[in-house]
Amino acid sequence: SAWRASLWTLAVLFTLGLALPWRAAALERFKMKHTYYGDLQGEFVGKGSDFFKRAWWLWLLCWVTAIFVFPLPFLYAIFKAIEWRWWVNGMRIGKGAQQVRFESDLDFAELMGLYWKMIGWMLLLFVLLGIWVAGVGAVGTLLVKSGSGAEQFALTMQHPGVLAGM
């Protein structure tokens, strides 16, 4: 429920992120307890302490990213790979002979390429947006200097698509 997630989020904030593994485990247990695949009930057997043991050193390295932002995508990919392996390995559906288990050996290198592609596309889009905004500004400035008036400049700034009709 929402109050449960809110309280766990407050605990994570007050512990500067150290309670995150126990938050993830508690919320996943709650979610899987209320999940059914047909008549088979879900279960989550992962422990917050296991997640913490796998990722505690990342918490220490996160403080380095406050100064140097460059390692952040690497640390995030490592964290997500650890979290996803822990999460998938802890899921169960059903009981006894009908129980379905999941296993994952996801490596952070497999996620790293996706993160760098995303960062590259974001940078490209920001550069293109910057060029577009600079072009609109330059055309607007030329309009004002050519005597077309401040009204035309204001129209151009409010509705840059007007440039296409010029």
N, C-alpha and C positions, 0 to 999 in steps of 0.2 A: 504494500500500500504506500501511498505518498508520504505519510508521516514517518514510516520506517526508513524510506530513502532519504528523507530530509534530515532525520536524526543522525543517520550514518554519515551523510555529507557534512554535517556540523562536526562530527567526530574527526573526519578526515581533515577538515580545515583547522581545528584546534590542535591536531597532532602534526601539522605541516605535511600531511600526506602519508604518514606512517601507518594510519589505520586503513588505508585503501585496500589492502588484501583482505582484511576481515570484512570490510564493507561489501566487496565483490562477492565473497563467499556467502555472507548472510543473505544478500539480495538474490543471489542465484539459487540458493536453497529454497527461499520463499517462492520464487518464480517456478522452479521445477516441481515443487510440491503441489502447485496448482495447474500443472501441465499434464495433459493426457494425450496419448496417441491411440485413438480408439478407446479401449478399456484399460490400456496399460498406463500406469501413472509414472510420471517423471520423477527423477531423484537426482540430487547433486551431492556427490561425496567428497568434492574437493575441499581442502581446509585452507583457511587464511594463512595459517602458519607455513604451510607448504609453499604457497605463492610468495610469502615474505622471504622464505629461505632462498628461493630462486632469484628474487629481484631486489633484495635489500641494497646491494651495491649500486644499483641505478639511482636510488634516492640520494646517495652521496654525490654521484656524478651530476645530478640535476643542478646542484648548487654551482657547479662550474659553468653551466649554460647561462647563468645569470650574468656572467661576464663575457663569455664567448658563446655566441648564438650558433655558430657553425656546427657543433656536434649534436644539436638538438634533433635533427632528423634521424641521425644514427641511433641516439638513445631511445627515441620514440619507437623506431622499428624494432629494436631489441626488446623493449618493454612489451610491445604488442605481441611479438612472437612468443615471449614467455607467458603472457596472460592468456593468449589463445590456446597454447598447448595445455596449460593448466586447466582452462575452462573445458576444452573438448575432452580431456582425459577424465574429468570429474563427472561428466554427464552420464546418466543411466536412464533407460526407458524400460519399465516392466520389472518383474521380480522373478527369481528362480530361473527355471529353464528358458523362460521367454525373455529374459533380460537382454537388452541390447546395450553394448558398450561401444565407446568410440575411442580411437587412438589418433594422436597427431604427433608428427615429428617436424613441424614447421620450423624452418630456420630463419633467422632475422635477415639473412642475405636475400631471401626470396621476397621479402617486403621492401628491402632497400631500393631496388630498382623502381618499384611502383612509387615510392615517396619521391625519388629524384625526378621521375617523369612528371609528377604532380607539381613539384617546385619549378621545374623548367617551364611547364605550360603556364603557371601563374606568372612567372617573370615575363614570359613572352606577352601575355595578355596585358600586364601592367605597362610594358614598353609600348605596345600598340595603343593602349588607352592614352598614355602620355603624349604620343605623337598626334593622336586624334585631337586631344584637348588643346595642344599647342597649335595645331592647324586651325581649329575653330577660333582660338584667341587671335591668331595672326590675321585671319580673314576679317574678324570683327574689328580689329584695330585698323586695317586697311579701309574698311567701310567708313569708320569714323573720320579718318584722315582724308578720305576722298570726298567728304562732304555729304555722304548719304545720310548722315545723321545718327544721333545717339539712339533714336528709336529703333533703327535697323540693327544696331549693335546689340541693344537689349533683346530684341526679338531673336537674334542669332544665338545669344547666350542662353536664353530660356528654351529655345527649340532649335537645337543644332541641325535638325533635319532640314531646316529652311535652306541651309547651304546647298543641299542637293538640287533645289529648285532654282538656284541662281545661275 
